[in-house]
Amino acid sequence: METSTKLLFVEDDKRISDATTNGLQKHGFVVEPAYDGFVGARLATTYNYDLIILDINLPLMNGFEVCKAIRQHGVATPILMLTALGEIDDRVKGLDFGADDYLVKPFDFRELLARIHALLRRTNATHEQASEILREANLEMNLVNKTVRRNNQLIDLTAREYELLEFLLRNKGRVLSKMDIIEHVWELNFDTNTNVIEVFINYLRKKIDRNFEPKLIHTKTGLGYYLKAD
């Protein structure tokens, strides 16, 4: 990992912050720590980072508020949210506010590294197909400037939503199972009993289909999802 890869780590527990920051620095990352939500939000919306690690329980502004503020400011930097053990509602809520992935505390440092690398791989994907535009009906994805339009109306997507839509578009008409999506979009093994895939499909439907025709994202009961202008 190149030392130019810069992370913002928003965590109020200084012991956790220092230990994790030291570990990440040993792996070549440049880490900017923030110890409360207000400072974290200000840094995230002022400076450029490759990835943001964001705890939920923060003073001044909690992680949900920080995440919402970052997205409302138009910052699309991938956000890895740290959630409490067993708090499924926190994970879904964090994704709803624009987080791209979550990690349960206390976490194993190796898993943190794996999730960081996975998010960065997607963000720093090569531009071999940079001139390509993916289309289906009146939906258009421009891979040069990473924009999505429906009926020429700009659609605002998070980094994870974008990656999921791209995967659906590249495989339009093909039914994609939950495991297909996990392997190609999340790139990590995680608890398949969670409803993360369903949550993100629902996000895309609200943004891509709810106010437009024809409907593009469909469910094949018991098999998976597909994108096609039926």
Steps between C-alpha positions, in 0.01 A plus 500: 500500500639837397554759769288742299191306607344728761241388755286703739439307825220645715512325840464662844669219695862615488634158593323337205586793276871494583539122473309478171674804355841354582406172337373670185810718478717188514311379193583819312186707553495868585244533782331817619331444840193687623359455849148641465231512235512873439871498416456182296225655289701821450811312389305265271330789321812719480782265398531207261531149644508162332284342770326597825475270803214625716388391846134543597528604865673837477475822701345817348369317191438126484619289208161501328489881505858520374430254218187690399686833503781357285258370236288817502818695432547293184804303621500149351805368689439139613391480866568197720278525807586339834190356670430342838490122532158362412345836413344409163293820500820705523643329194188556292467858622864570415452364148184706469697817576756419230762272654650248257593224743499422870724323748387377841696609810709358650661413168802299394760729342545257210132529411522878516790487253309263271196727490714809439680330212171379350348849507816655356518241221154599385571871532837478322389265222690544177354714222549247222134541409490869591340604173218250540141601572265233631133534402165333543186677381530861623759414767857605424819440701806701394817321612719800425354741753320237711155651447162334461199654323144380452301675230789752498444575872812468716468227767712535815647166609743397773816315396349162596170570323697597189700176507184292542323678213808459279504126571130474414547700179800296387286188546165641387238235443693245704360391837768566762487304824577647839837322495578641152447850636697435819799363310512768231389812686591441864801275423500368858349206679245621751187374672264412216210498745507880513272701272772735371444399135125555530562837664719622214265365231224696672717815501559465126132441429408818685757703308488332159145370461256669736440815292576355157368263236563232394594317820848353466595314819312174549493210746494136393347340808740263669771556239621860507475832318535623144495827310298521180243725338201262514 
